[in-house]
Amino acid sequence: MKKYEEAEQDYLAGYKYQDIADKYDVSLSTVKQWKRRYWKSNNVTTNKKVTKKVTKVTQKKPTEKAIDELGDSELTDKQKAFVIQFLRISNATQAYINVYDVDKKTAFAAGPRLLGNVRVQHEIKRLRKAKLQELSVGAFDLMEDMVVEARADIGDYIDFGKSNQTVYERDEGGEAITNRPETDDDGNPIVYRNSWLQFKDKARVDTRPIKSIKMGKDGPVIELYDRNKARQELLKYLSGVDVNGGDNIIIVDRWQDDSTDN
């Protein structure tokens, strides 16, 4: 008798999926695959005394459903674990080390190679899409934010300019005598150029491109997100768009350039 046939008898006897997985030393996803592919009966042995109750069915979140589907995929258990690790850290080398327990040199070559596997890429894209759906965030929402950052200009948030200020003589009380300007050696009124700067009112600006506002030693400081970086990200995104209407989604592996260690 094959493993999945023996496991079916345990299932009919009331064993839980995890109990079966532990007994036969397989993953939980493998047991679920057996249930879907091989087990024909749903008659699970239960106690005769049954308490009736109304159960509220909670619909699974998109990511939970996607992870369940990952468990039913044709990837090996370690490939599935690699997908989860890569989604968590976006680093193929480290994800490979975490799953396969190999040295860094081996993972440096094998990690990106596994990331290039068509089936692995498909599952990563599918899970990312599910997460974005759960967050109610679409590609166009993210692209709009990048456009806002790329087009941001400091002039949208501050007013600045200059004015000329005449120096006047002062009376005994220290008040300026506005009809008696101080003069230089040539008899000309002394005039200083006065520069000024102020923030625009919050209600008049789009605050999304603002990274931080803080008080510096010389006064308030406003910092915007890097517009050049936002433009580079936009170009990267647009380079993957098919002008005929399709799209070429590229999975980026974020790992440090440690090739000098090899």
C-alpha positions as CSV (number, residue, x, y, z in Angstrom):
1,M,0.0,0.0,0.0
2,K,1.3,3.4,-0.9
3,K,1.9,6.2,1.6
4,Y,-1.1,8.3,0.4
5,E,-3.4,5.2,0.6
6,E,-2.3,4.5,4.2
7,A,-2.7,8.2,5.0
8,E,-6.3,8.1,3.6
9,Q,-7.2,5.4,6.2
10,D,-5.8,7.6,8.9
11,Y,-7.8,10.6,7.5
12,L,-11.0,8.4,7.6
13,A,-10.2,7.5,11.1
14,G,-10.3,11.2,12.1
15,Y,-6.6,12.2,12.0
16,K,-5.9,15.9,11.3
17,Y,-3.8,16.9,8.3
18,Q,-0.9,17.9,10.6
19,D,-1.0,14.6,12.4
20,I,-0.8,12.7,9.1
21,A,2.1,14.9,7.9
22,D,4.0,14.2,11.1
23,K,3.3,10.5,10.9
24,Y,4.6,10.1,7.4
25,D,7.3,12.8,7.6
26,V,5.9,14.9,4.8
27,S,4.9,18.5,4.6
28,L,1.3,19.7,5.3
29,S,1.0,20.8,1.6
30,T,1.8,17.3,0.5
31,V,-1.0,15.9,2.6
32,K,-3.4,18.4,1.1
33,Q,-2.3,17.3,-2.4
34,W,-3.0,13.7,-1.5
35,K,-6.5,14.7,-0.3
36,R,-7.2,16.6,-3.5
37,R,-5.7,14.1,-6.0
38,Y,-6.2,10.6,-4.5
39,W,-8.6,10.5,-1.7
40,K,-12.1,9.8,-2.9
41,S,-14.1,9.6,0.3
42,N,-15.1,12.5,2.6
43,N,-16.6,10.2,5.2
44,V,-14.4,11.0,8.2
45,T,-15.1,9.0,11.4
46,T,-16.6,11.3,14.1
47,N,-18.2,10.9,17.5
48,K,-21.9,9.9,17.4
49,K,-22.9,12.8,19.6
50,V,-22.8,15.9,17.5
51,T,-23.5,19.4,18.7
52,K,-25.2,21.5,16.2
53,K,-24.0,25.0,15.9
54,V,-24.0,27.8,13.4
55,T,-20.5,28.5,12.1
56,K,-19.6,31.8,10.5
57,V,-17.6,31.2,7.4
58,T,-14.6,33.6,7.2
59,Q,-13.5,34.2,3.7
60,K,-9.8,33.8,3.2
61,K,-7.7,36.8,2.4
62,P,-6.1,36.9,-1.1
63,T,-2.6,36.2,0.3
64,E,-3.9,33.3,2.4
65,K,-5.6,31.8,-0.6
66,A,-2.5,32.4,-2.7
67,I,-0.3,30.6,-0.2
68,D,-2.7,27.7,-0.1
69,E,-2.4,27.5,-3.9
70,L,1.4,27.6,-3.6
71,G,1.1,24.5,-1.4
72,D,-0.8,22.7,-4.2
73,S,1.7,23.8,-6.9
74,E,4.1,21.5,-8.6
75,L,7.1,23.1,-7.0
76,T,9.2,21.1,-4.6
77,D,8.8,21.8,-0.9
78,K,12.2,23.6,-0.9
79,Q,11.2,25.7,-4.0
80,K,8.0,26.7,-2.2
81,A,10.1,27.7,0.8
82,F,12.4,29.7,-1.4
83,V,9.5,31.6,-2.9
84,I,8.3,32.6,0.6
85,Q,11.8,33.5,1.7
86,F,12.4,35.6,-1.4
87,L,9.1,37.5,-1.0
88,R,10.1,38.2,2.6
89,I,13.7,39.6,2.0
90,S,14.0,40.1,-1.8
91,N,17.4,38.5,-1.7
92,A,17.9,35.3,-3.8
93,T,21.3,34.5,-2.4
94,Q,20.2,34.8,1.3
95,A,16.8,33.1,0.5
96,Y,18.8,30.1,-1.0
97,I,21.0,29.9,2.1
98,N,18.0,30.0,4.4
99,V,16.3,27.1,2.6
100,Y,19.1,24.9,1.3
101,D,21.6,25.5,4.1
102,V,24.6,25.9,1.8
103,D,27.6,28.2,1.9
104,K,27.5,31.7,0.5
105,K,29.6,30.9,-2.6
106,T,27.2,28.2,-3.7
107,A,24.1,30.3,-2.9
108,F,25.6,33.2,-4.9
109,A,25.3,31.2,-8.1
110,A,22.4,28.9,-7.3
111,G,20.0,31.5,-5.8
112,P,19.7,33.8,-8.9
113,R,19.5,30.7,-11.1
114,L,16.5,29.3,-9.1
115,L,15.0,32.8,-9.2
116,G,15.1,32.6,-13.0
117,N,13.0,29.3,-12.9
118,V,9.8,30.0,-14.9
119,R,7.6,28.2,-12.3
120,V,9.2,30.0,-9.4
121,Q,8.8,33.4,-11.1
122,H,5.1,32.6,-11.8
123,E,4.5,31.9,-8.1
124,I,6.3,35.0,-6.9
125,K,4.3,37.2,-9.3
126,R,1.1,35.5,-8.3
127,L,1.7,36.0,-4.5
128,R,2.8,39.6,-5.1
129,K,-0.3,40.3,-7.0
130,A,-2.4,38.8,-4.2
131,K,-0.7,41.0,-1.6
132,L,-1.3,44.1,-3.7
133,Q,-5.0,43.1,-4.1
134,E,-5.3,42.6,-0.3
135,L,-3.8,46.1,0.3
136,S,-6.1,47.5,-2.4
137,V,-3.0,48.8,-4.2
138,G,-2.6,48.5,-7.9
139,A,0.3,49.1,-10.2
140,F,-1.2,52.4,-11.3
141,D,-1.5,53.6,-7.7
142,L,2.2,53.0,-7.2
143,M,3.1,54.5,-10.5
144,E,1.1,57.7,-9.6
145,D,3.1,58.1,-6.4
146,M,6.3,57.8,-8.3
147,V,5.1,60.4,-10.8
148,V,4.3,62.8,-7.9
149,E,7.8,62.3,-6.4
150,A,9.5,62.6,-9.8
151,R,7.7,65.9,-10.6
152,A,8.0,67.5,-7.1
153,D,9.7,70.8,-7.0
154,I,10.9,72.7,-3.9
155,G,9.2,75.8,-5.2
156,D,5.8,74.0,-4.6
157,Y,6.5,74.1,-0.8
158,I,8.3,77.3,0.0
159,D,8.1,81.0,-1.0
160,F,11.2,83.0,-1.0
161,G,12.5,86.3,-2.3
162,K,14.3,89.5,-1.5
163,S,13.6,93.1,-0.5
164,N,15.6,96.3,0.0
165,Q,15.8,97.7,3.5
166,T,16.9,101.3,4.2
167,V,18.8,102.1,7.4
168,Y,17.4,105.1,9.2
169,E,18.7,107.2,12.0
170,R,17.1,106.6,15.4
171,D,15.8,109.0,18.0
172,E,16.6,108.8,21.7
173,G,14.0,106.2,22.3
174,G,15.5,103.9,19.6
175,E,12.7,104.4,17.1
176,A,13.6,104.8,13.4
177,I,13.3,108.3,11.9
178,T,11.8,107.3,8.6
179,N,12.6,110.6,6.9
180,R,16.3,110.6,7.9
181,P,18.1,107.7,6.3
182,E,21.7,107.0,7.3
183,T,24.2,107.8,4.5
184,D,27.5,106.5,3.3
185,D,30.6,108.6,2.7
186,D,29.2,109.7,-0.6
187,G,26.0,110.9,0.9
188,N,23.9,108.0,-0.5
189,P,21.3,106.3,1.7
190,I,22.6,103.0,3.2
191,V,20.4,100.1,1.8
192,Y,20.7,96.4,2.7
193,R,19.2,93.6,0.7
194,N,17.0,91.4,2.9
195,S,16.3,87.8,1.8
196,W,13.3,85.9,3.2
197,L,11.9,82.4,3.0
198,Q,8.7,80.8,4.4
199,F,6.8,77.6,4.0
200,K,3.5,77.6,2.1
201,D,0.3,76.7,4.0
202,K,-0.3,73.0,4.3
203,A,-3.7,73.3,2.7
204,R,-2.1,74.6,-0.5
205,V,0.3,71.8,-1.2
206,D,0.5,68.0,-1.9
207,T,2.4,66.5,1.1
208,R,3.1,63.1,-0.6
209,P,6.5,64.0,-1.9
210,I,7.6,65.4,1.5
211,K,10.0,63.0,3.2
212,S,10.5,65.0,6.5
213,I,10.1,68.4,8.1
214,K,12.2,69.2,11.1
215,M,13.8,72.1,13.0
216,G,17.5,72.5,12.2
217,K,20.0,74.6,14.0
218,D,19.4,77.4,11.5
219,G,15.6,77.0,11.3
220,P,13.1,74.7,9.8
221,V,14.3,72.1,7.2
222,I,12.1,70.4,4.6
223,E,13.3,67.3,2.7
224,L,11.6,65.8,-0.4
225,Y,12.0,62.3,-1.6
226,D,14.7,61.8,-4.2
227,R,13.1,62.8,-7.5
228,N,16.0,61.3,-9.5
229,K,15.5,57.9,-7.9
230,A,11.8,58.1,-8.6
231,R,12.5,58.9,-12.2
232,Q,14.9,55.9,-12.5
233,E,12.2,53.7,-11.0
234,L,9.7,55.0,-13.5
235,L,12.0,54.3,-16.4
236,K,12.7,50.8,-15.1
237,Y,8.9,50.2,-14.9
238,L,8.3,51.7,-18.4
239,S,11.1,49.6,-19.9
240,G,9.1,46.5,-19.0
241,V,5.9,47.7,-20.7
242,D,5.0,46.3,-24.1
243,V,3.8,49.0,-26.5
244,N,1.3,46.6,-27.9
245,G,-0.6,46.4,-24.7
246,G,1.1,43.6,-22.8
247,D,3.5,43.8,-20.1
248,N,6.8,42.2,-19.2
249,I,7.0,42.0,-15.5
250,I,10.6,41.8,-14.3
251,I,11.4,40.3,-10.8
252,V,14.3,42.2,-9.3
253,D,16.7,40.4,-7.0
254,R,17.9,42.9,-4.3
255,W,21.2,41.6,-3.1
256,Q,24.5,43.3,-2.3
257,D,27.3,43.0,-4.7
258,D,29.5,40.7,-2.7
259,S,31.3,39.1,-5.7
260,T,34.6,40.3,-4.3
261,D,34.2,37.7,-1.5
262,N,34.2,34.8,-4.1
